Every structure is written in structure tokens, then in C-alpha cells.
Amino acid sequence: MNAVWSFWSKPYREGKSLDWGDGLSRFCSWKLSLEMAGRLFGKTMLFTDDYGKNLLVSKLGLKYDSVSTALNALESLDSKWWASGKLYTYLLQDEPFLHIDSDVYLHKQLDRRLLDAPLIAQNYEHFRIGDSWYHPEKFRILKSINGFLPEEIIWYIDRIDDQKALCCGVFGGNDLRFIRYYASVAFDMFLHPDNHAFWIFLGGDNILLEQYVLSACIEYSKSHPESVFYHSVDIECLFDSASSAFNPESSSAVGYTHLIGGAKKNPDVCARLKNRVLREYPDYYERCRVITGDAV
């Protein structure tokens, strides 16, 4: 199984990727994520664009076994929709893979049940419509203005009492055909000309496009015997819930850390991250410091 990262640079270049407290922390995280996972997988791969390759590989010196600039194809897309880079990367895979966000660190090898699974994700997130940071009810607006809505979404959004999405801090697996199907459903909806005004109005609800659509495609396929994936679709998660994923005891047992939300702007967290990279990879740290202009 390959370890895969993606960096569509347009959101970064246009200031739409403001999740880190400072640039030095951001690129220290890239190094730590790569080095920790690189010890566990046979091949490391980066999918990016020309700018991203120049920044991460040429200037910072990150070393991947394979680097693709296929994300140049996304240059015309709205940079608020950063999930496009991940979805397009999923579409491009031709071998079993695990896509790893650059704020995710794997401390030890994943269980065999995960590595052999058709699909892998971090954890399910259960919610009720109207009472969550997920807002699939927005898709009803798209339907009401005669936009294009895939039948998987139309079917899934009506299950008001059983809504869930999948956190994709890591995502991948062995069922490449299903992964391409899911990513195609998301991209077809995102790129459909009848939906252009809707995405502008929505303004970058990335977890809806990536994580909710994934769950919709899985549940739809499980529930429709006519689906080619009816007998085969299955997913294993690292954790049984979001609370478990961010519980120190359970995350330590799995050997997994995901800096999510405010953690990436927490001064203490960023200081520990930078100090570790400074200690273990001082030359890389200095290149980051020079490029970002951040103080030591």
C-alpha cells in the first residue's frame, strides 16, 4: 500500500488555507507527517502542481519516492474548495493507497484489518440535520433551483434520523473502483454547469463535498441491490467515534495523531511541533524558517 499526500497549492497561494497559526508550523508538519509514515509504507507519493513541487520538493527538500504535478489540471477551480485537490488525487490512484493529511502523524503500522480493507477512513461522525457542523440541508437548495444533484445524495439526505459522514484525516483502501466512483460523483456534482452559482453561494463547505458525499455513496451502495458495489462495499475505521479519535489513550493505542481545528493554532502545540523538527531535522527547519520568514 502506498502512502499518498496531496498539495493543491492554489488555496495556499491565494490565502484560502489559513488553518495554521504560522507558516513555519505548517511546513514542519509536512516533514513530520512524511517521515513518520514513510517508515511504514513501501512507497511515498506526492500529488501536487508545479508551484507545490517547487516549494515542497525543490526548496524545502521533502523526499518522496514519486512526485506528480497532475493537480495543475485544477488551476481554473475556485480555491475556496480545497477538497478538490484531495478528490482529484483519489481519482488518480491505480494502486492501493492511504491518503494522509499533512497534519496527521502515524506512530506505528496500522492493523491488518485496516490495510486489507476495501476502504479506510479515520472515523464516522454521526449527526442530525440542523444540529451539526455538517449542513446537507444545503443540498435541498440545489435541488430546489433545479441544479444537478446525484441520486446518491437525493436518497441519502432523506434519511434524517441516520446521518453520518466520514472524517478523512486518512482515507484510501484497496477498492480503487469504488474510490473512483465516489470521487467522480463528487466531482460531477461540483463541476456541473447548472451548479456553478450554488457553489459560489455555498462558499467552501469542503467537508460536505468530501466527507458527506463519501458516506452517501457507501450507504447508497449498501442499500441498493442494483449497485455494482452492493456485495463488496465495506469500510474500516481507525476509531469508532470522533471522541475516540481525539482521546489521548485511544489515539496512543492506535499510534495516530491528527491536529484538527484549533490545535493547529495552539501556541503550545505549534511550539512542540517546531521544537521536534528543529531537534530531529535541523537543516530542514532552517530552510522552512528562511522560506516562511518566521522567527525561530
Order of alpha helices (4+ residues) and beta strands (2+ residues): beta-alpha-alpha-beta-beta-alpha-beta-beta-alpha-beta-alpha-alpha-beta-alpha-alpha-alpha-beta-alpha-alpha-beta-alpha-alpha
